[in-house]
C-alpha cells in the first residue's frame, strides 16, 4: 500500500500549484509594498489585480502557454499595478 501512495504522490503535476503560488505571493507582496513600502492606501479590488491573470490561467487551462509564461505575466501585471499607484 505504501508503494501505491508513493507513486501517486510522485505523479502529481505541480503546474497549477506553481501558478497559484506565484499569484498568491504577488498579491500579498503588492499589498505589503503599497501599504508598508510606499504608504499608499489602495482599494481592495486593485490589490487583487494579480489574481486576474491567474483566473485566466484557470479558466483557459493554460491556453498553450508554459507555467513560466503565466508566472511572468502575473509578475508583470503586479509590477505594472505597483508602478501605477506608486509613481
Secondary structure, DSSP 8 states (H G I E B T S, - for coil): -HHHHHHHHHT---HHHHHHHHHHHHHHHHHHIIIIII-----HHHHTTHHHHHHHHHHHTTTT--HHHHHHHHHHHHHHHHHHHH-
